Amino acid sequence: MCPFIVCKNKFIIHLKLLKHMFILAIFAVFIVFLIIRSAGVTVAEGNVAVTTSWGRFERVLYPGYHGLTPFGESIFRQISVQNQSEELSFQAITLDQANVYFKTMLLYTVRDSEEETIKSVAFKFIDQRSFMQAMTRTIESSVRAFVGTQKQAEILSLRSEITQAVKANLDETLAGWGYHLLDLQINEMTFDQVITSSMAQVVASNNLRQAAINEGETMLIKRTKEAEAEGNAIRIAADAEKTAMQLRGQGTALFREEVARGVAHAARDITGAGLDPSFVSFLMWTETMKYIAREGKGNLLLMDASVQNQQQLLQELTSMQMSKGNQSIK
């Protein structure tokens, strides 16, 4: 055989061996990668992991990278320890057979990160769906038990009492499952349309009745105050009129005294001058006519201007002044 052909065959054999060795090396690297990958796990922040070994609980892994025992230990479940929320909708029946529809918001979390708590969360329920179903039914049962003892007219005012009753019952139940109830809010409570309409009519009629009562009370207060104000005004006006009449009477009396004193003095002076005393009456009469013409505003006033009347008036004024003079001397 030609040496060239022998060398060529040997080269081909070596090339095939190198190819098989390369394939074996890649396969070995892949196996090592799988072993390394299966021997470690990274737990994200806000989570914990539960591992099992040959079907039995092994340990709890906290956030970070952890090595696993090859060919035995595996991740059974990762559990979030962050706050979780759920919205629930359900129906309850009141004592007087009225349907009430609830919409609630539930906020809960894992009670703590202790091993026993995490084991309860991981192994109590087969999956998260089963847990949510059990929790939802527990809440519905608590709400229905409370609502069933109340009448529909009272339910709307008992929102906080319903919440407290559900929390008291649910907290204990969730604690046994490894969870803690943070908050339960009843966002909406509604009734059937017929009941809602009747309640609206009741509210409207009560509002109208209260408005009528308020209007009547307002009118009564207004009229009472008006009557009190009118009475006070009349009393004040009467007191003022009384005082004014007293002052006018006193002024008139003083005026008459001064007039009488002046007339008597004028009569004495005229008599002492040798004149007829009736001249005083004439002067008074003319002054009166002058005043009437200026202040009368067209009114007609008849006066007795006879000499006899004037003399009689003068005598009366003179005797009045003389009697006052005698009293003052005494």
One Martini backbone bead per residue (centre of mass of N, CA, C, O) as a GRO file, in nm:
protein
  330
    1MET     BB    1   0.101   0.033   0.017
    2CYS     BB    2   0.073   0.353   0.016
    3PRO     BB    3   0.193   0.589   0.226
    4PHE     BB    4  -0.021   0.809   0.163
    5ILE     BB    5  -0.272   0.645   0.233
    6VAL     BB    6  -0.199   0.583   0.524
    7CYS     BB    7  -0.191   0.877   0.624
    8LYS     BB    8  -0.476   0.949   0.547
    9ASN     BB    9  -0.619   0.745   0.733
   10LYS     BB   10  -0.501   0.846   0.997
   11PHE     BB   11  -0.618   1.134   0.976
   12ILE     BB   12  -0.913   1.051   0.975
   13ILE     BB   13  -0.912   0.909   1.246
   14HIS     BB   14  -0.822   1.153   1.415
   15LEU     BB   15  -1.056   1.338   1.335
   16LYS     BB   16  -1.280   1.161   1.457
   17LEU     BB   17  -1.175   1.166   1.744
   18LEU     BB   18  -1.192   1.472   1.784
   19LYS     BB   19  -1.495   1.492   1.735
   20HIS     BB   20  -1.583   1.310   1.971
   21MET     BB   21  -1.437   1.469   2.192
   22PHE     BB   22  -1.591   1.734   2.151
   23ILE     BB   23  -1.871   1.621   2.210
   24LEU     BB   24  -1.800   1.516   2.494
   25ALA     BB   25  -1.720   1.793   2.611
   26ILE     BB   26  -1.992   1.935   2.572
   27PHE     BB   27  -2.154   1.733   2.739
   28ALA     BB   28  -1.997   1.773   3.001
   29VAL     BB   29  -2.054   2.074   3.034
   30PHE     BB   30  -2.364   2.044   3.047
   31ILE     BB   31  -2.370   1.864   3.296
   32VAL     BB   32  -2.228   2.061   3.483
   33PHE     BB   33  -2.435   2.289   3.451
   34LEU     BB   34  -2.674   2.129   3.565
   35ILE     BB   35  -2.548   2.073   3.837
   36ILE     BB   36  -2.504   2.369   3.919
   37ARG     BB   37  -2.794   2.462   3.878
   38SER     BB   38  -2.920   2.243   4.079
   39ALA     BB   39  -2.721   2.346   4.328
   40GLY     BB   40  -2.879   2.634   4.283
   41VAL     BB   41  -3.043   2.943   4.421
   42THR     BB   42  -3.251   3.236   4.373
   43VAL     BB   43  -3.386   3.469   4.603
   44ALA     BB   44  -3.602   3.707   4.612
   45GLU     BB   45  -3.709   3.987   4.717
   46GLY     BB   46  -3.995   3.916   4.919
   47ASN     BB   47  -3.898   3.612   4.954
   48VAL     BB   48  -3.949   3.258   4.998
   49ALA     BB   49  -3.814   2.924   5.028
   50VAL     BB   50  -3.912   2.579   4.979
   51THR     BB   51  -3.765   2.274   5.061
   52THR     BB   52  -3.704   1.939   4.933
   53SER     BB   53  -3.627   1.588   5.026
   54TRP     BB   54  -3.772   1.333   4.900
   55GLY     BB   55  -4.064   1.489   4.991
   56ARG     BB   56  -3.929   1.650   5.226
   57PHE     BB   57  -3.873   1.875   5.447
   58GLU     BB   58  -3.588   2.094   5.480
   59ARG     BB   59  -3.610   2.425   5.411
   60VAL     BB   60  -3.550   2.783   5.441
   61LEU     BB   61  -3.524   3.043   5.198
   62TYR     BB   62  -3.369   3.340   5.162
   63PRO     BB   63  -3.263   3.605   5.030
   64GLY     BB   64  -3.064   3.480   4.770
   65TYR     BB   65  -2.800   3.260   4.745
   66HIS     BB   66  -2.830   2.893   4.707
   67GLY     BB   67  -2.734   2.579   4.788
   68LEU     BB   68  -2.785   2.252   4.663
   69THR     BB   69  -2.848   1.930   4.689
   70PRO     BB   70  -2.768   1.699   4.490
   71PHE     BB   71  -3.007   1.476   4.397
   72GLY     BB   72  -3.259   1.602   4.613
   73GLU     BB   73  -3.283   1.900   4.638
   74SER     BB   74  -3.579   2.118   4.616
   75ILE     BB   75  -3.815   2.334   4.497
   76PHE     BB   76  -4.142   2.370   4.607
   77ARG     BB   77  -4.175   2.688   4.708
   78GLN     BB   78  -4.265   3.026   4.656
   79ILE     BB   79  -4.297   3.302   4.892
   80SER     BB   80  -4.472   3.583   4.961
   81VAL     BB   81  -4.414   3.865   5.207
   82GLN     BB   82  -4.600   4.052   5.087
   83ASN     BB   83  -4.847   4.247   5.019
   84GLN     BB   84  -5.195   4.151   4.968
   85SER     BB   85  -5.472   4.170   4.731
   86GLU     BB   86  -5.843   4.157   4.733
   87GLU     BB   87  -6.146   4.123   4.549
   88LEU     BB   88  -6.484   4.109   4.667
   89SER     BB   89  -6.800   3.935   4.579
   90PHE     BB   90  -7.122   3.939   4.749
   91GLN     BB   91  -7.404   3.789   4.928
   92ALA     BB   92  -7.680   3.896   5.143
   93ILE     BB   93  -7.928   3.841   5.412
   94THR     BB   94  -8.162   3.973   5.587
   95LEU     BB   95  -8.403   3.950   5.826
   96ASP     BB   96  -8.614   4.088   5.592
   97GLN     BB   97  -8.526   3.967   5.303
   98ALA     BB   98  -8.272   4.136   5.199
   99ASN     BB   99  -8.060   4.216   4.948
  100VAL     BB  100  -7.697   4.222   4.975
  101TYR     BB  101  -7.426   4.391   4.811
  102PHE     BB  102  -7.078   4.319   4.806
  103LYS     BB  103  -6.765   4.520   4.820
  104THR     BB  104  -6.428   4.414   4.878
  105MET     BB  105  -6.112   4.478   5.051
  106LEU     BB  106  -5.817   4.275   5.082
  107LEU     BB  107  -5.549   4.278   5.331
  108TYR     BB  108  -5.251   4.073   5.324
  109THR     BB  109  -5.013   3.849   5.503
  110VAL     BB  110  -4.748   3.714   5.619
  111ARG     BB  111  -4.685   3.699   5.943
  112ASP     BB  112  -4.393   3.561   5.900
  113SER     BB  113  -4.044   3.416   5.867
  114GLU     BB  114  -4.087   3.170   6.007
  115GLU     BB  115  -4.074   2.838   5.972
  116GLU     BB  116  -4.362   2.757   6.069
  117THR     BB  117  -4.514   2.962   5.899
  118ILE     BB  118  -4.407   2.874   5.619
  119LYS     BB  119  -4.510   2.582   5.638
  120SER     BB  120  -4.810   2.655   5.653
  121VAL     BB  121  -4.823   2.803   5.380
  122ALA     BB  122  -4.707   2.561   5.202
  123PHE     BB  123  -4.900   2.297   5.330
  124LYS     BB  124  -5.211   2.363   5.375
  125PHE     BB  125  -5.217   2.412   5.062
  126ILE     BB  126  -5.198   2.318   4.735
  127ASP     BB  127  -5.278   2.622   4.662
  128GLN     BB  128  -5.370   2.952   4.613
  129ARG     BB  129  -5.659   2.900   4.522
  130SER     BB  130  -5.751   2.746   4.778
  131PHE     BB  131  -5.699   2.971   4.976
  132MET     BB  132  -5.889   3.187   4.852
  133GLN     BB  133  -6.145   3.022   4.880
  134ALA     BB  134  -6.142   2.990   5.189
  135MET     BB  135  -6.133   3.295   5.258
  136THR     BB  136  -6.389   3.383   5.110
  137ARG     BB  137  -6.586   3.197   5.265
  138THR     BB  138  -6.528   3.313   5.544
  139ILE     BB  139  -6.622   3.601   5.490
  140GLU     BB  140  -6.907   3.541   5.394
  141SER     BB  141  -6.999   3.399   5.653
  142SER     BB  142  -6.959   3.642   5.847
  143VAL     BB  143  -7.143   3.844   5.703
  144ARG     BB  144  -7.406   3.673   5.698
  145ALA     BB  145  -7.430   3.636   6.005
  146PHE     BB  146  -7.466   3.941   6.063
  147VAL     BB  147  -7.689   4.031   5.858
  148GLY     BB  148  -7.910   3.816   5.960
  149THR     BB  149  -7.960   4.017   6.234
  150GLN     BB  150  -8.053   4.243   6.031
  151LYS     BB  151  -8.193   4.517   5.897
  152GLN     BB  152  -8.197   4.705   5.612
  153ALA     BB  153  -8.214   4.989   5.762
  154GLU     BB  154  -7.928   4.921   5.932
  155ILE     BB  155  -7.684   4.848   5.748
  156LEU     BB  156  -7.560   5.126   5.649
  157SER     BB  157  -7.476   5.194   5.970
  158LEU     BB  158  -7.285   4.900   5.993
  159ARG     BB  159  -7.001   4.891   5.861
  160SER     BB  160  -6.799   4.878   6.102
  161GLU     BB  161  -6.927   4.630   6.244
  162ILE     BB  162  -6.880   4.430   6.016
  163THR     BB  163  -6.574   4.456   6.003
  164GLN     BB  164  -6.513   4.370   6.296
  165ALA     BB  165  -6.645   4.088   6.284
  166VAL     BB  166  -6.467   3.974   6.056
  167LYS     BB  167  -6.189   4.022   6.180
  168ALA     BB  168  -6.223   3.850   6.437
  169ASN     BB  169  -6.261   3.581   6.272
  170LEU     BB  170  -6.023   3.593   6.055
  171ASP     BB  171  -5.765   3.619   6.221
  172GLU     BB  172  -5.770   3.335   6.349
  173THR     BB  173  -5.775   3.173   6.086
  174LEU     BB  174  -5.517   3.292   5.946
  175ALA     BB  175  -5.314   3.216   6.168
  176GLY     BB  176  -5.340   2.902   6.109
  177TRP     BB  177  -5.217   2.964   5.799
  178GLY     BB  178  -4.988   3.215   5.828
  179TYR     BB  179  -5.167   3.473   5.842
  180HIS     BB  180  -5.245   3.838   5.805
  181LEU     BB  181  -5.475   4.086   5.874
  182LEU     BB  182  -5.475   4.424   5.779
  183ASP     BB  183  -5.743   4.471   5.586
  184LEU     BB  184  -6.103   4.567   5.575
  185GLN     BB  185  -6.310   4.684   5.303
  186ILE     BB  186  -6.624   4.838   5.247
  187ASN     BB  187  -6.707   4.984   4.941
  188GLU     BB  188  -6.996   4.828   4.894
  189MET     BB  189  -7.364   4.876   4.936
  190THR     BB  190  -7.639   4.699   4.794
  191PHE     BB  191  -7.959   4.686   4.648
  192ASP     BB  192  -8.232   4.638   4.522
  193GLN     BB  193  -8.414   4.842   4.323
  194VAL     BB  194  -8.672   4.847   4.490
  195ILE     BB  195  -8.541   4.924   4.759
  196THR     BB  196  -8.395   5.177   4.663
  197SER     BB  197  -8.650   5.333   4.582
  198SER     BB  198  -8.793   5.325   4.859
  199MET     BB  199  -8.566   5.466   5.014
  200ALA     BB  200  -8.577   5.727   4.849
  201GLN     BB  201  -8.871   5.799   4.925
  202VAL     BB  202  -8.827   5.817   5.227
  203VAL     BB  203  -8.616   6.038   5.220
  204ALA     BB  204  -8.785   6.247   5.068
  205SER     BB  205  -9.019   6.265   5.274
  206ASN     BB  206  -8.843   6.343   5.516
  207ASN     BB  207  -8.734   6.602   5.390
  208LEU     BB  208  -9.008   6.742   5.349
  209ARG     BB  209  -9.094   6.737   5.645
  210GLN     BB  210  -8.848   6.892   5.754
  211ALA     BB  211  -8.891   7.143   5.580
  212ALA     BB  212  -9.170   7.215   5.697
  213ILE     BB  213  -9.078   7.242   5.988
  214ASN     BB  214  -8.866   7.462   5.937
  215GLU     BB  215  -9.058   7.667   5.810
  216GLY     BB  216  -9.248   7.695   6.053
  217GLU     BB  217  -9.034   7.781   6.258
  218THR     BB  218  -8.940   8.028   6.102
  219MET     BB  219  -9.213   8.175   6.098
  220LEU     BB  220  -9.254   8.187   6.401
  221ILE     BB  221  -8.998   8.343   6.468
  222LYS     BB  222  -9.057   8.585   6.287
  223ARG     BB  223  -9.330   8.668   6.415
  224THR     BB  224  -9.229   8.695   6.701
  225LYS     BB  225  -9.018   8.914   6.642
  226GLU     BB  226  -9.216   9.116   6.518
  227ALA     BB  227  -9.394   9.144   6.769
  228GLU     BB  228  -9.171   9.235   6.959
  229ALA     BB  229  -9.090   9.483   6.793
  230GLU     BB  230  -9.366   9.619   6.792
  231GLY     BB  231  -9.399   9.639   7.098
  232ASN     BB  232  -9.143   9.802   7.147
  233ALA     BB  233  -9.221  10.038   6.964
  234ILE     BB  234  -9.479  10.115   7.113
  235ARG     BB  235  -9.351  10.160   7.391
  236ILE     BB  236  -9.151  10.375   7.300
  237ALA     BB  237  -9.359  10.568   7.177
  238ALA     BB  238  -9.524  10.608   7.437
  239ASP     BB  239  -9.297  10.719   7.610
  240ALA     BB  240  -9.232  10.954   7.423
  241GLU     BB  241  -9.516  11.081   7.424
  242LYS     BB  242  -9.531  11.127   7.725
  243THR     BB  243  -9.285  11.308   7.746
  244ALA     BB  244  -9.377  11.515   7.535
  245MET     BB  245  -9.639  11.600   7.680
  246GLN     BB  246  -9.505  11.699   7.935
  247LEU     BB  247  -9.327  11.909   7.797
  248ARG     BB  248  -9.556  12.061   7.658
  249GLY     BB  249  -9.710  12.132   7.914
  250GLN     BB  250  -9.484  12.286   8.049
  251GLY     BB  251  -9.444  12.485   7.820
  252THR     BB  252  -9.729  12.599   7.817
  253ALA     BB  253  -9.738  12.696   8.108
  254LEU     BB  254  -9.498  12.889   8.085
  255PHE     BB  255  -9.610  13.053   7.855
  256ARG     BB  256  -9.864  13.153   8.004
  257GLU     BB  257  -9.721  13.292   8.232
  258GLU     BB  258  -9.563  13.489   8.059
  259VAL     BB  259  -9.801  13.615   7.921
  260ALA     BB  260  -9.946  13.709   8.173
  261ARG     BB  261  -9.715  13.881   8.283
  262GLY     BB  262  -9.691  14.067   8.035
  263VAL     BB  263  -9.980  14.172   8.026
  264ALA     BB  264  -9.993  14.288   8.312
  265HIS     BB  265  -9.758  14.481   8.276
  266ALA     BB  266  -9.878  14.633   8.034
  267ALA     BB  267 -10.138  14.722   8.176
  268ARG     BB  268 -10.002  14.895   8.395
  269ASP     BB  269  -9.856  15.087   8.207
  270ILE     BB  270 -10.104  15.192   8.053
  271THR     BB  271 -10.258  15.292   8.300
  272GLY     BB  272 -10.029  15.483   8.399
  273ALA     BB  273 -10.054  15.648   8.113
  274GLY     BB  274 -10.379  15.681   8.055
  275LEU     BB  275 -10.479  15.430   7.914
  276ASP     BB  276 -10.650  15.196   7.760
  277PRO     BB  277 -10.649  14.859   7.835
  278SER     BB  278 -10.764  14.754   7.553
  279PHE     BB  279 -10.497  14.795   7.394
  280VAL     BB  280 -10.376  14.521   7.460
  281SER     BB  281 -10.579  14.348   7.311
  282PHE     BB  282 -10.519  14.467   7.038
  283LEU     BB  283 -10.226  14.377   7.023
  284MET     BB  284 -10.278  14.075   7.054
  285TRP     BB  285 -10.463  14.048   6.813
  286THR     BB  286 -10.260  14.138   6.594
  287GLU     BB  287 -10.045  13.925   6.656
  288THR     BB  288 -10.225  13.683   6.598
  289MET     BB  289 -10.293  13.754   6.304
  290LYS     BB  290 -10.000  13.748   6.212
  291TYR     BB  291  -9.941  13.450   6.280
  292ILE     BB  292 -10.171  13.321   6.114
  293ALA     BB  293 -10.080  13.434   5.838
  294ARG     BB  294  -9.795  13.287   5.849
  295GLU     BB  295  -9.896  12.974   5.974
  296GLY     BB  296 -10.187  12.876   5.856
  297LYS     BB  297 -10.210  12.776   5.550
  298GLY     BB  298 -10.528  12.875   5.488
  299ASN     BB  299 -10.661  12.869   5.749
  300LEU     BB  300 -10.958  12.903   5.945
  301LEU     BB  301 -11.002  13.167   6.205
  302LEU     BB  302 -11.219  13.247   6.469
  303MET     BB  303 -11.248  13.572   6.638
  304ASP     BB  304 -11.311  13.767   6.917
  305ALA     BB  305 -11.294  14.140   6.869
  306SER     BB  306 -11.424  14.254   7.100
  307VAL     BB  307 -11.407  14.467   7.363
  308GLN     BB  308 -11.533  14.295   7.587
  309ASN     BB  309 -11.351  14.046   7.550
  310GLN     BB  310 -11.080  14.192   7.596
  311GLN     BB  311 -11.139  14.299   7.880
  312GLN     BB  312 -11.190  14.025   8.013
  313LEU     BB  313 -10.914  13.907   7.952
  314LEU     BB  314 -10.750  14.124   8.100
  315GLN     BB  315 -10.868  14.077   8.379
  316GLU     BB  316 -10.787  13.780   8.413
  317LEU     BB  317 -10.481  13.825   8.383
  318THR     BB  318 -10.452  14.029   8.617
  319SER     BB  319 -10.562  13.850   8.848
  320MET     BB  320 -10.354  13.621   8.810
  321GLN     BB  321 -10.102  13.793   8.867
  322MET     BB  322 -10.183  13.890   9.150
  323SER     BB  323 -10.208  13.610   9.285
  324LYS     BB  324  -9.907  13.532   9.235
  325GLY     BB  325  -9.788  13.771   9.393
  326ASN     BB  326  -9.906  13.701   9.672
  327GLN     BB  327  -9.780  13.416   9.694
  328SER     BB  328  -9.482  13.514   9.682
  329ILE     BB  329  -9.495  13.691   9.939
  330LYS     BB  330  -9.574  13.453  10.131
   0.00000   0.00000   0.00000
